[in-house]
């Protein structure tokens, strides 16, 4: 799953009828303009009001994870997820999608608030590498005198931490659950 900025999501909406008649007529709709799926579909109906019972065709889209949209369908969960993810900072949004991808979460089905809560339970932060995280753990959890820190093997400590307790991907550290 690619990192997406859900607040910048947009869809090019045409119809199957127009497409089958050789027309690509439609428009880009910014999903941030709509509170929910019903409001979005109302805008689609207004855009294609010249067609009776139009079958909408999402011919292109940007900033929407693939499991939330297809050519003829958009998940109602998109809007709930977008609102929940907007509360995260930019770095946390990127980390959230790394976490979702690693854990194989189905964004179209799972409760957005539960996803965010579980993400926060496991997210540890952004680090240069596993050893960088090990330094933080030693600083926070162990009261080592300065001279002992010079002898401490952070590389091996990091290896042990990431064997079972944590995982690292794309600069982010998560607690293994």
C-alpha positions, 0 to 999 in steps of 0.5 A: 500500500502506497502512502496516501494523503487522504485529505488530498484524495480526488477522483475523476468521475465519468459514466459507463454510458458516456464511455461506451459512447466514446466520451470521457466526459467527467470531472475531478472531484475532491473528496475533501469536499464531501462528508460521506459517501452519500454526499459524494454520490450526490455530487456525482449525480449532479455532475451527470444529471444529463444521464438517467440512472447513470452508472458512475465510472471512476476513471482515475484517482489520486491519494486513495489506497487501492483497496478503498476504490475500484473502477465502479466502487468506493468504500464508505469507509474511506470517509471515516478513515480520512477523518480519523487519519487527518488527526495524525501528523504527516509523519504519523500518517506515513507511519500509519500506512506502513503499519497497515501494509505490514499488518495486512489491514483491510482498510475497506472493512475495518473500523477506522477508530480501532485501526488508529487506536491499535496503531498508537498502541504499537507505534514507537516513533521514527528512527534512523535505524534499529540501533538508533532505537536501541540507544533510546531504550537504553537511555529511557530504561537503564540508568547506566553510568557514562563510562558503562555506555561506552562499553555497551554493545548497542548493535547486539542489543538492537538485534535482540530487541528486533528479534521478537519485541519490535519491528522496523520498516521504512524508518519507523519502529513498532512494537510487535503485538 
